């Protein structure tokens, strides 16, 4: 199938893309709703849309897509499963709905249910007389019916597709259908009175020869093993990263801290930390809503990724609070880094929010520290930065 995937969680986007390509689909991926508006005419067999994406919601896009092509197949995915969104999605015409987090195998199963191709269906349709082949227009009509196997094809669509919008009488359209039906060995075309035609059933498709069938099963098993490994990687990543920002979560930070603590004990390698909290961010969510606030947090996460070294460990500590572990970095060095980071954050100009600030607490690892005591001193410094007017960097005094 040719599939359009809209998912703003970059890691999940890449994982789904890999799996679908292993299933031999062609996939175009997007992370921003506005970027797919010009892609409706690309002949996609399936759209997979996340509901909560930047600029335009998946539900709005679903409405636009089906208004553009009422035969389009759309699967919605979202961590938000309130009944109103679910009801809206199905009322608009989505064919299925997935709640995050989900197993990749679940998505594959839903896609496999939809992906019977026209060619695969056509292989089960036989002619009464092989010496009396289908004409070009008869083939086009059969293809049109197979492409819309679960829907009624009206006379207007037949005129548009088979005759390329050339005006035809109703008698001519009916006569074409009669000729096609007369050539098929099975009566599979059903007349829906005053509406059009539909394929009522497709004969069973013959099996491949045993050797070819065994080869296909072995290939499928090998492919399934690859997919399971990929899914395991995805689940591991999701268990150690923050869903919104893609940064490490507390679980992963604790794991990395234990490793760096051993380096400190064995080799005396310094380890410093920056704990920062966005100033007055609750007012942003109250005034503009969580979608705007979440967008800023994602942009901030990208800024962190560009700002810090590859060896630095960047995590979302909670809410609008972030923690960065800096291996082999002294207290003096980390203070300078925090000051530069403060200036960088101050220059992020979000169209709706304008310029924002953050408060910082910095600390360095000492003997007998635990993660709790290590971060606790940074938190005390952060609270002083808040008390001293915010938008400041404070160093731990309890060393």
C-alpha positions in Angstrom: 0.0 0.0 0.0 1.0 3.6 -0.4 0.6 5.1 3.1 0.7 8.6 4.6 1.8 8.6 8.2 1.3 11.7 10.4 2.9 11.3 13.9 4.7 14.0 15.7 6.5 11.7 18.2 9.7 11.3 16.1 10.8 8.0 17.7 7.4 6.4 17.2 7.2 7.9 13.6 10.5 6.3 12.7 9.5 3.0 14.3 6.2 2.7 12.5 7.9 3.7 9.2 10.5 0.9 9.6 7.9 -1.7 10.3 5.6 -0.7 7.4 8.5 -0.6 5.0 9.5 -4.1 6.1 5.9 -5.1 5.2 6.7 -3.7 1.7 4.5 -0.6 2.0 5.6 2.7 0.6 5.4 5.3 3.4 5.6 9.1 3.4 6.0 10.4 6.9 5.1 13.8 8.4 5.3 15.3 11.9 3.3 18.5 11.3 -0.4 18.6 10.1 0.1 21.6 7.8 2.7 19.8 5.8 0.2 17.2 4.4 -2.4 19.6 3.1 -0.8 19.6 -0.3 -0.4 15.8 -0.4 -4.0 14.8 -0.8 -3.6 14.2 -4.5 -0.8 11.7 -4.2 -3.0 8.6 -4.4 -2.6 7.2 -0.9 -4.2 3.9 -0.1 -4.2 4.6 3.6 -3.8 7.6 6.0 -2.5 7.0 9.5 -3.1 10.2 11.5 -2.2 11.2 15.1 -5.0 13.4 16.5 -2.7 15.8 18.5 -0.2 17.2 16.1 1.1 20.8 15.5 -0.9 23.4 13.6 -3.9 21.4 12.6 -5.5 18.4 14.5 -5.8 15.0 13.0 -9.6 15.2 13.3 -9.6 18.3 11.2 -7.4 16.6 8.6 -9.6 13.5 8.6 -12.6 15.8 7.7 -10.6 17.5 4.9 -9.2 14.2 3.5 -12.7 12.6 3.4 -14.2 15.7 1.9 -11.5 15.5 -0.8 -11.9 11.7 -1.3 -14.8 10.0 0.5 -13.3 6.6 -0.3 -10.1 7.3 1.6 -9.2 4.9 4.4 -8.0 6.6 7.6 -6.7 5.1 10.8 -6.6 7.5 13.8 -4.1 7.2 16.6 -4.0 9.1 19.9 -3.2 8.9 23.6 -6.4 10.8 24.1 -9.4 8.4 24.1 -12.2 10.6 25.4 -15.5 9.5 24.0 -16.1 12.7 22.1 -12.9 12.4 20.1 -13.6 8.8 19.4 -17.2 9.4 18.3 -16.1 12.4 16.2 -13.5 10.3 14.4 -16.0 7.5 13.6 -18.7 9.9 12.6 -16.3 11.6 10.2 -15.5 8.3 8.6 -12.3 6.8 10.0 -12.0 3.1 9.5 -10.2 2.3 12.8 -8.8 3.9 15.9 -5.7 3.0 18.0 -4.9 4.2 21.6 -1.3 5.0 22.5 0.7 3.2 23.6 0.0 0.3 21.3 1.9 -2.7 20.0 3.2 -2.4 16.5 1.7 -5.8 15.8 -1.8 -4.3 16.5 -1.3 -1.6 13.9 -0.1 -4.2 11.4 -3.1 -6.4 12.0 -5.4 -3.5 11.3 -3.6 -2.5 8.2 -3.5 -6.1 6.9 -7.3 -6.2 7.3 -7.5 -3.3 4.8 -4.7 -4.0 2.4 -6.2 -6.5 0.0 -5.0 -5.1 -3.3 -7.0 -4.8 -6.4 -4.5 -7.2 -8.2 -4.9 -9.7 -5.4 -8.7 -9.6 -5.6 -8.7 -9.7 -9.4 -6.6 -12.9 -9.4 -9.6 -14.7 -8.0 -12.0 -13.5 -10.8 -12.3 -15.8 -13.8 -13.8 -15.2 -17.3 -16.4 -17.5 -18.7 -14.5 -17.6 -22.0 -10.8 -16.8 -22.1 -11.1 -16.2 -25.8 -13.5 -13.3 -25.1 -11.3 -10.9 -23.0 -12.5 -7.8 -21.2 -12.4 -4.5 -23.2 -10.5 -1.5 -21.9 -13.6 0.0 -20.5 -14.8 -3.2 -18.9 -11.4 -3.6 -17.2 -11.6 -0.1 -15.9 -15.1 -0.7 -14.5 -13.9 -3.9 -12.8 -10.9 -2.1 -11.3 -13.2 0.7 -10.1 -15.5 -1.8 -8.3 -12.5 -3.6 -6.8 -11.0 -0.4 -5.5 -14.3 0.3 -3.7 -15.1 -3.2 -2.7 -16.9 -2.2 0.5 -18.8 0.7 -1.1 -21.4 1.3 -3.7 -20.0 2.9 -6.9 -22.6 5.3 -8.3 -23.1 6.2 -11.9 -21.3 9.5 -11.6 -18.1 7.7 -10.5 -18.4 5.2 -13.4 -18.7 8.1 -15.8 -15.8 10.0 -14.2 -13.4 7.0 -14.0 -14.3 4.8 -16.9 -15.2 7.5 -19.4 -13.0 10.2 -18.0 -15.9 12.6 -17.4 -17.2 12.2 -21.0 -21.1 12.6 -20.7 -22.8 9.3 -21.1 -26.4 8.2 -20.9 -27.7 6.0 -18.1 -28.5 3.3 -20.6 -24.9 3.3 -21.8 -23.5 2.9 -18.2 -25.9 0.1 -17.5 -25.1 -1.6 -20.8 -21.4 -1.5 -19.9 -22.1 -3.2 -16.6 -24.2 -5.9 -18.2 -21.4 -6.7 -20.7 -18.9 -7.0 -17.9 -21.2 -9.2 -15.8 -21.9 -11.5 -18.8 -18.2 -12.2 -19.3 -17.4 -13.1 -15.6 -17.7 -16.8 -14.6 -19.2 -15.8 -11.2 -22.0 -13.4 -10.6 -20.2 -11.0 -8.2 -21.6 -7.6 -9.3 -24.7 -6.5 -7.4 -27.1 -3.8 -8.7 -28.1 -1.4 -5.9 -31.3 0.1 -7.3 -31.1 3.8 -7.9 -27.6 4.0 -6.4 -25.1 2.0 -8.5 -23.1 -1.2 -8.3 -20.9 -3.0 -5.8 -18.9 -6.2 -5.7 -20.9 -8.6 -3.5 -18.2 -11.3 -3.1 -14.9 -12.4 -4.5 -14.2 -16.1 -5.2 -11.5 -17.7 -3.0 -8.0 -17.1 -4.4 -6.1 -20.2 -5.3 -3.2 -21.2 -3.1 0.4 -21.1 -4.4 2.2 -24.4 -5.0 3.5 -26.1 -1.8 7.2 -25.2 -2.4 6.4 -21.5 -3.0 4.0 -21.5 0.0 6.7 -23.0 2.3 9.2 -20.4 1.1 6.7 -17.6 1.8 6.0 -18.9 5.3 9.7 -19.1 6.1 10.2 -15.5 4.8 7.2 -14.4 6.9 8.7 -16.0 10.0 12.1 -14.3 9.4 10.3 -11.0 8.8 8.2 -11.5 12.0 11.4 -12.0 14.0 12.8 -8.8 12.7 9.6 -7.0 13.5 9.5 -8.4 17.0 13.1 -7.2 17.6 12.1 -3.7 16.3 9.0 -3.7 18.5 11.1 -4.6 21.5 13.5 -1.7 20.7 10.5 0.6 20.5 9.0 -0.5 23.8 12.4 -0.2 25.5 12.8 3.3 24.1 9.3 4.3 25.2 9.9 3.0 28.7 13.0 5.2 29.1 12.0 8.4 27.3 9.5 11.1 27.9 6.5 10.7 25.5 6.1 14.4 24.8 9.7 15.6 24.3 11.6 12.4 23.4 14.1 13.2 26.2 15.1 10.7 28.8 12.7 10.1 31.7 13.6 9.6 35.4 14.1 5.9 35.0 16.8 6.3 32.4 18.4 9.2 34.3 18.7 7.1 37.4 20.3 4.3 35.4 22.9 6.7 33.8 23.6 8.4 37.2 24.6 5.0 38.7 27.1 4.5 35.9 28.6 8.0 36.2 28.7 7.6 40.0 30.9 4.5 39.5 33.2 6.5 37.2 33.5 9.1 39.9 34.3 6.6 42.6 36.8 4.6 40.5 38.6 7.3 38.5 37.6 10.6 40.1 35.7 11.8 37.0 33.7 14.8 37.8 29.9 14.9 37.3 27.8 18.1 37.5 24.1 18.7 37.1 21.9 21.5 35.8 18.3 21.5 37.2 16.1 24.1 35.5 12.5 25.1 35.8 10.6 27.3 33.4 9.3 30.5 35.1 5.6 31.0 35.4 4.8 28.3 32.9 1.5 27.4 34.5 0.1 30.7 33.3 1.0 29.7 29.7 -1.2 26.5 29.9 -4.0 28.5 31.6 -3.9 31.3 29.0 -3.2 29.4 25.8 -4.0 25.8 26.5 -1.8 22.7 26.9 -1.3 22.3 23.1 0.6 25.6 22.9 2.5 24.8 26.1 3.4 21.3 24.8 4.7 22.8 21.5 7.0 25.1 23.4 8.3 22.2 25.5 9.1 20.2 22.3 10.9 23.2 20.8 12.9 23.5 24.1 13.8 19.9 24.0 15.2 20.3 20.4 17.2 23.4 21.7 18.7 21.3 24.4 19.7 18.5 22.0 21.5 21.1 19.8 23.1 22.9 22.7 24.6 20.1 24.8 27.3 17.6 23.9 26.6 14.0 22.8 27.9 12.7 26.2 25.6 14.9 28.2 22.4 13.4 29.5 19.3 15.4 29.0 16.0 14.5 30.7 12.6 15.8 31.5 12.5 15.7 35.3 8.8 16.5 35.6 6.3 19.0 34.2 8.3 22.0 33.0 11.4 20.9 34.9 14.5 19.5 33.2 17.7 17.9 34.4 21.0 17.6 32.6 23.9 15.5 33.8 27.3 16.7 32.5 30.1 14.1 32.8 33.7 15.3 33.3 32.5 18.9 34.0 33.5 21.0 37.0 31.3 23.3 39.1 32.9 26.4 37.5 32.4 25.0 34.0 28.7 24.0 34.6 27.9 27.5 35.9 29.2 29.0 32.7 27.3 26.4 30.7 24.1 27.2 32.6 24.5 30.9 32.0 24.9 30.4 28.3 21.9 28.1 28.3 19.8 30.8 30.1 20.7 33.2 27.3 19.8 30.7 24.7 16.4 30.1 26.3 15.8 33.8 26.6 16.2 34.1 22.8 13.6 31.5 21.9 10.8 33.6 20.5 7.6 31.6 20.3 4.9 33.4 18.2 2.2 33.1 20.8 4.2 33.1 24.0 6.9 35.6 23.2 10.2 35.3 25.2 10.3 33.0 28.2 12.7 32.6 31.0 13.9 29.8 33.3 15.6 29.5 36.7 18.6 27.3 37.3 20.3 25.3 40.1 23.7 23.8 39.5 25.6 21.3 41.6 28.5 18.8 41.4 28.9 15.3 42.7 30.6 14.7 46.0 31.6 11.6 48.0 28.7 9.6 49.5 26.2 11.3 47.2 23.0 9.5 46.1 20.9 10.7 43.2 18.5 12.2 45.8 21.1 14.2 47.6 22.9 15.2 44.4 19.7 16.5 42.7 18.4 17.8 46.1 21.2 20.3 46.4 20.6 21.5 42.8 16.9 21.9 43.7 17.8 24.0 46.7 19.8 26.3 44.4 17.0 26.4 42.0 14.6 27.5 44.7 17.0 30.4 45.6 17.0 31.4 41.9 13.2 31.6 42.0 13.2 33.5 45.2 15.8 36.0 43.9 13.7 37.1 41.0 13.8 34.2 38.6 15.8 34.0 35.3 18.9 33.4 37.4 21.6 30.7 37.9 22.4 29.7 41.5 25.2 27.4 42.6 24.7 24.8 45.4 26.2 26.1 48.7 26.1 22.8 50.5 29.3 21.2 49.1 
